[in-house]
């Protein structure tokens, strides 16, 4: 049992609680998730099972997409609906104005992380300081908003789908949108739609998930080039020997690859440098 499960996380469950429930229900040794969702957020949570946990680092830089609802006119201390209201303002924004400001987030920018986040300061998460009334300003972080679509606006609530790079805080988007419009705002709800090449359409709730839905490790890297080795090169690859052949020299510009043995078994991720192949991560 090695691979990935796609969980449609429901509201009220922490990412860690989902991990622990799967570990208990299916009696597996190693379980991890590939990107935290806050308890109030819902949607796609990718769970790595057993040897798939070795490949978690390959998802750290993966893009994600969300459906978000933002309440204008109300500012909270957490920038989302779980926080305390610290200010309320009248909302006199027109639909075209709201749309223009939302679309303005596209592209590269520097984002200020929320005070309530898991980012560390002196080894302790920011939210632990914030809960005690100590608000730590972290350095601005470079983010990229790649797509924004299906924008709607009604009764001071705007909603849209957003695709973004690693490290993007959607709560900060809500905060900044409210500031740009002059009325404040906070994130009302959040649903993760996709991550890497996985989509919420193929996910199951925690009560309906089973090992029958386990996705093979290599499926997660289907965007990588595939290389099939002969018996001799299979042994070299598994033993960490750097080697080359005519085919590999032709692929020298392709960095990471899915590697299969002479018997068709997925061996792991291989890295090609200057025409030579060596394992990057074995199953």
C-alpha positions in Angstrom: 0.0 0.0 0.0 2.1 2.9 -1.4 0.5 5.9 -3.0 -1.8 8.8 -2.6 -5.4 9.3 -1.5 -7.4 12.3 -2.5 -9.5 13.4 0.4 -12.4 15.9 0.2 -11.8 17.5 3.6 -14.9 18.7 5.3 -15.3 21.8 7.5 -14.2 21.4 11.1 -11.5 18.8 10.5 -7.8 19.7 10.8 -5.4 18.3 8.3 -3.7 16.4 11.0 -6.9 14.8 12.2 -7.5 13.5 8.7 -4.0 12.0 8.7 -4.6 10.3 12.1 -8.0 8.9 11.1 -6.6 7.4 7.9 -3.6 5.9 9.8 -6.0 4.3 12.3 -8.7 3.2 9.9 -6.3 1.4 7.5 -3.6 0.4 9.9 -0.8 2.0 7.8 2.7 2.8 9.2 3.4 6.1 7.5 0.8 8.8 6.6 1.3 12.4 5.7 -0.5 15.3 3.9 0.9 17.4 1.1 -0.3 20.8 2.1 -2.3 22.0 5.1 -5.9 23.1 5.0 -7.2 25.1 7.9 -10.0 23.4 9.9 -12.6 25.9 8.5 -11.4 25.4 4.9 -12.7 22.5 2.8 -11.6 20.7 -0.4 -8.7 18.7 -1.7 -6.2 17.3 0.8 -3.6 14.9 -0.7 -2.6 12.1 1.6 0.6 10.2 1.1 0.6 6.6 2.2 3.8 4.7 3.3 6.6 5.0 0.7 4.7 7.8 -1.0 5.7 10.0 1.9 9.3 10.0 0.5 8.0 12.0 -2.4 6.3 14.7 -0.4 9.0 17.3 -1.1 8.2 17.2 -4.9 4.8 18.8 -4.0 6.2 21.7 -2.0 6.4 24.0 -5.0 3.2 22.8 -6.7 0.5 25.2 -7.8 -2.9 25.2 -6.1 -6.3 26.5 -7.1 -9.2 27.6 -4.8 -12.7 28.9 -4.7 -12.9 31.7 -2.3 -15.7 34.0 -0.9 -14.7 37.3 0.5 -16.9 39.4 2.8 -16.3 43.1 2.2 -16.9 45.7 5.0 -15.9 43.6 7.9 -12.3 43.3 9.1 -11.2 40.5 11.5 -8.0 40.0 13.4 -7.3 36.7 11.6 -8.4 37.9 8.1 -11.0 35.1 7.9 -14.3 34.3 9.4 -12.9 32.5 12.5 -11.5 35.8 14.0 -12.8 38.6 16.1 -14.4 41.5 14.3 -12.2 44.6 14.8 -13.8 47.0 12.4 -16.9 47.4 10.2 -17.4 49.8 7.3 -20.1 50.7 4.8 -19.6 49.1 1.4 -20.3 51.3 -1.6 -18.3 49.4 -4.2 -19.6 48.9 -7.7 -19.3 45.6 -9.4 -16.9 46.9 -12.1 -14.7 48.4 -9.3 -14.6 45.1 -7.4 -13.8 43.1 -10.5 -11.0 45.5 -11.5 -9.3 45.2 -8.1 -9.6 41.4 -8.1 -8.2 41.1 -11.5 -5.3 43.3 -10.4 -3.9 40.5 -8.3 -2.8 38.6 -11.3 0.9 38.2 -11.9 3.9 38.5 -9.6 3.7 40.5 -6.4 5.0 40.7 -2.8 2.5 39.6 -0.2 2.4 40.3 3.6 1.6 37.1 5.5 -1.3 37.1 8.0 -0.5 37.5 11.7 -2.3 34.2 12.3 -0.2 31.8 10.3 2.1 28.8 10.9 5.1 30.8 9.8 7.8 30.7 12.5 9.4 33.5 14.6 12.1 32.3 16.9 11.0 28.8 16.4 7.3 29.5 17.4 4.3 29.8 15.0 3.0 33.4 14.5 -0.5 32.4 15.5 0.8 31.6 19.0 2.1 35.1 19.4 -1.1 36.6 17.8 -3.3 34.7 20.3 -1.5 36.6 23.1 -1.9 39.9 21.3 1.6 40.0 20.0 1.6 40.6 16.2 4.8 39.8 14.4 5.5 41.3 11.0 7.2 38.9 8.7 9.1 39.9 5.5 7.0 40.2 2.3 6.9 37.0 0.3 7.0 36.8 -3.5 3.9 35.1 -4.9 2.3 34.6 -8.3 -1.4 34.6 -9.1 -1.7 32.7 -12.3 -5.4 32.7 -13.0 -8.5 34.4 -11.7 -11.9 33.5 -13.1 -15.7 33.2 -12.5 -15.8 36.5 -10.5 -19.2 37.3 -8.9 -20.3 40.1 -6.6 -23.5 40.5 -4.7 -24.6 41.9 -1.3 -21.0 42.8 -0.3 -19.7 39.3 -1.0 -17.4 38.6 -3.9 -16.4 35.1 -5.0 -13.9 33.7 -7.6 -11.6 30.9 -8.5 -7.9 31.6 -8.1 -4.8 29.6 -9.1 -1.6 30.5 -7.3 2.0 29.6 -6.5 3.4 28.0 -3.3 3.2 30.2 -0.2 0.2 32.3 -1.3 -2.2 33.2 1.6 -5.7 33.6 0.3 -6.6 35.3 3.6 -4.1 38.0 2.7 -5.7 38.4 -0.7 -9.0 39.0 1.1 -7.4 41.5 3.4 -5.6 43.4 0.6 -8.7 43.4 -1.6 -10.7 45.1 1.2 -7.9 47.6 1.8 -7.7 48.4 -1.9 -11.4 49.0 -2.0 -11.3 51.2 1.1 -13.8 49.2 3.1 -11.9 46.3 4.5 -12.7 42.6 4.2 -12.0 39.1 5.2 -12.1 35.6 3.8 -15.6 34.1 4.3 -14.9 30.6 3.0 -12.2 28.7 1.1 -12.3 25.5 -0.9 -9.2 23.9 -2.5 -10.1 22.7 -6.0 -6.7 21.4 -7.2 -3.1 20.8 -6.4 -0.4 19.6 -8.8 -2.2 17.4 -11.3 -4.9 16.3 -8.8 -8.5 17.6 -8.7 -11.3 17.7 -6.1 -13.5 15.9 -8.7 -11.6 12.7 -7.9 -11.6 13.1 -4.1 -13.7 11.3 -1.5 -14.9 12.4 2.0 -13.1 10.8 4.9 -16.1 8.5 5.6 -16.1 7.2 2.0 -12.4 6.9 1.3 -10.9 3.4 0.9 -7.7 1.9 -0.3 -9.4 1.0 -3.5 -8.9 4.7 -4.4 -5.2 4.6 -3.8 -3.3 6.3 -6.7 0.1 4.9 -7.6 3.2 7.0 -6.8 4.2 7.2 -10.5 0.8 8.6 -11.4 1.6 11.7 -9.5 4.5 12.4 -11.8 2.9 11.6 -15.1 4.1 15.0 -16.4 7.7 13.7 -16.1 9.4 11.9 -19.0 9.3 8.0 -18.7 12.5 5.9 -19.0 12.5 2.1 -19.1 15.8 0.5 -18.1 17.3 -2.9 -19.1 18.3 -5.4 -16.4 21.9 -4.2 -16.1 20.9 -0.5 -15.8 18.1 -1.3 -13.4 20.7 -2.7 -10.9 23.0 0.3 -11.4 20.1 2.7 -10.8 18.9 1.0 -7.6 22.4 0.9 -6.3 23.0 4.6 -6.8 25.5 4.1 -9.7 25.7 7.0 -12.2 25.6 5.7 -15.7 24.8 6.7 -19.3 23.9 5.2 -22.7 22.9 6.6 -26.1 19.3 7.2 -25.2 20.2 9.1 -22.0 22.7 11.3 -23.8 19.8 12.3 -26.2 17.7 13.2 -23.1 20.3 15.3 -21.3 18.1 18.4 -21.3 15.3 16.6 -19.5 16.1 16.8 -15.8 13.7 14.7 -13.8 12.2 11.4 -15.1 10.0 8.5 -14.0 12.2 5.4 -14.0 10.9 1.8 -14.6 12.8 -1.5 -14.2 13.3 -4.1 -16.9 10.1 -5.7 -15.5 8.0 -2.6 -15.6 8.1 -1.8 -11.9 8.3 1.9 -10.9 11.7 2.5 -9.3 11.5 6.2 -8.5 12.6 9.6 -9.8 15.9 9.8 -11.7 17.9 12.9 -12.5 19.9 13.4 -15.7 22.9 15.6 -15.6 25.1 16.0 -18.6 23.7 12.8 -20.1 24.2 10.7 -17.0 21.4 9.2 -14.9 21.3 8.7 -11.2 18.4 8.1 -8.8 17.0 11.2 -7.1 14.4 9.4 -5.0 13.8 5.6 -4.9 10.5 4.1 -4.0 
